[in-house]
Amino acid sequence: MDLQLKDKVVLVTGGAKGIGAAITRTCAQEGAVAVAVDRDVLACQQLELSAQGLQISFIAMDLSPATNCKAIVQQVIATFDHIDALVNNAGINDKVGLEHGDPQEFLSSLERNLLHYYNMAHYALPHLKRTRGSIVNISSKTALTGQGGTSGYVASKGAILGLTREWAAELLPYGIRVNAVVPAEVMTPLYQQWLDGFPDPQEKLKSVVAKIPLDRRMTTPDEIAAMVVFLLSTKAGHITGQHLFVDGGYVHLDRALT
């Protein structure tokens, strides 16, 4: 299937690691020019080494200040002249809770997980208008299920689902489609790091996958990336304002199944 992404400029935040790296690679494999934004310079370099022959470039920058988001967009335009798609992905489950947290930590969590979604979309919008581009926001199952002890992250991911619908409505006149992808249990380096904090990581992993209805396994980053790239493509030309769950049935299927 030709997704018609050849030479399209796709900007991916948090694009050098985990789900973001899979999105960056998959976009490039489909012929797009993938621009990964990530503050982890080493991760950028490692992805670059593994992406020989693909159109991948990197911008090493922290997304927290709005001025940085503006500078990122300006740099992409100066280099490539246009932006066809934005994938808002960067974020971290930082465990800023209600009981074990404070108001300033909560605000800082919103900066890490939410505000740059708005800032990147705001500064990219004039360019997306010109290309009738699209936006995909990465949310999390915690926005629907809760998790406990991570108010900042969950508030951000819930807001992202709301903003997806709001932006889809606002940007209809420009033909800009906006959708969200909602992962649940995805095996990434950060997830493995979380598992490693348990006395028996393999036993903990078994207890997690036992709750995933389809195949009793984790979702892979490439499976998330495949959905994102489809949504960016012309094949998804009449899909907007949607929350797409790539989770093996984790969120919606009856618990009796597990």
LINBELHU-V648545 format. One record per residue. N is the residue number from 1. SS is DSSP state (A for helix, B for strand, O for the rest). PHI is phi in whole degrees, 0 to 359 (* if undefined). Layout:
<<N,SS,PHI> <N,SS,PHI>>
This chain:
<<1,O,*> <2,O,274> <3,O,277> <4,O,56> <5,O,255> <6,O,302> <7,O,66> <8,O,287> <9,B,268> <10,B,243> <11,B,263> <12,B,239> <13,B,277> <14,O,60> <15,O,271> <16,O,252> <17,O,219> <18,A,55> <19,A,301> <20,A,300> <21,A,296> <22,A,296> <23,A,295> <24,A,302> <25,A,296> <26,A,294> <27,A,301> <28,A,294> <29,A,296> <30,O,274> <31,O,96> <32,O,284> <33,B,266> <34,B,265> <35,B,247> <36,B,267> <37,B,253> <38,O,201> <39,O,279> <40,O,272> <41,A,297> <42,A,299> <43,A,297> <44,A,299> <45,A,295> <46,A,294> <47,A,293> <48,A,299> <49,A,294> <50,O,272> <51,O,243> <52,O,301> <53,O,86> <54,O,256> <55,O,274> <56,B,234> <57,B,229> <58,B,228> <59,B,233> <60,O,272> <61,O,201> <62,O,280> <63,O,276> <64,O,300> <65,O,287> <66,A,300> <67,A,296> <68,A,292> <69,A,298> <70,A,297> <71,A,295> <72,A,298> <73,A,298> <74,A,299> <75,A,294> <76,A,296> <77,A,294> <78,A,297> <79,A,273> <80,A,244> <81,O,78> <82,O,205> <83,O,229> <84,O,258> <85,B,201> <86,B,234> <87,B,246> <88,B,275> <89,O,230> <90,O,299> <91,O,171> <92,O,209> <93,O,284> <94,O,265> <95,O,61> <96,O,272> <97,O,264> <98,O,282> <99,O,282> <100,O,254> <101,O,185> <102,O,211> <103,A,303> <104,A,291> <105,A,296> <106,A,298> <107,A,298> <108,A,296> <109,A,295> <110,A,297> <111,A,297> <112,A,287> <113,A,241> <114,A,230> <115,A,300> <116,A,290> <117,A,299> <118,A,295> <119,A,298> <120,A,295> <121,A,295> <122,A,299> <123,A,283> <124,A,279> <125,A,304> <126,A,303> <127,A,279> <128,A,292> <129,A,300> <130,A,293> <131,A,257> <132,O,49> <133,O,283> <134,B,216> <135,B,232> <136,B,237> <137,B,256> <138,B,267> <139,O,252> <140,O,199> <141,O,300> <142,A,298> <143,A,296> <144,A,253> <145,A,261> <146,O,69> <147,O,218> <148,O,97> <149,O,77> <150,O,213> <151,A,301> <152,A,297> <153,A,296> <154,A,292> <155,A,300> <156,A,294> <157,A,291> <158,A,293> <159,A,298> <160,A,298> <161,A,295> <162,A,295> <163,A,295> <164,A,302> <165,A,291> <166,A,297> <167,A,292> <168,A,301> <169,A,290> <170,A,294> <171,O,263> <172,A,307> <173,A,298> <174,A,260> <175,O,70> <176,O,268> <177,B,268> <178,B,226> <179,B,223> <180,B,236> <181,B,251> <182,B,241> <183,B,279> <184,O,241> <185,O,257> <186,B,240> <187,O,280> <188,O,233> <189,A,304> <190,A,293> <191,A,293> <192,A,296> <193,A,299> <194,A,296> <195,A,299> <196,O,295> <197,O,280> <198,O,266> <199,O,304> <200,O,230> <201,A,303> <202,A,293> <203,A,294> <204,A,297> <205,A,299> <206,A,300> <207,A,291> <208,A,287> <209,A,293> <210,O,297> <211,O,263> <212,O,262> <213,O,302> <214,O,275> <215,O,71> <216,O,50> <217,O,213> <218,O,289> <219,B,288> <220,O,265> <221,A,304> <222,A,295> <223,A,289> <224,A,295> <225,A,299> <226,A,299> <227,A,293> <228,A,300> <229,A,294> <230,A,299> <231,A,296> <232,A,284> <233,O,275> <234,A,292> <235,A,294> <236,A,257> <237,O,297> <238,O,239> <239,O,248> <240,O,208> <241,O,73> <242,O,255> <243,B,250> <244,B,259> <245,B,264> <246,B,244> <247,O,209> <248,O,62> <249,O,83> <250,O,303> <251,O,280> <252,O,255> <253,O,279> <254,O,301> <255,A,300> <256,A,298> <257,A,289> <258,O,244>>
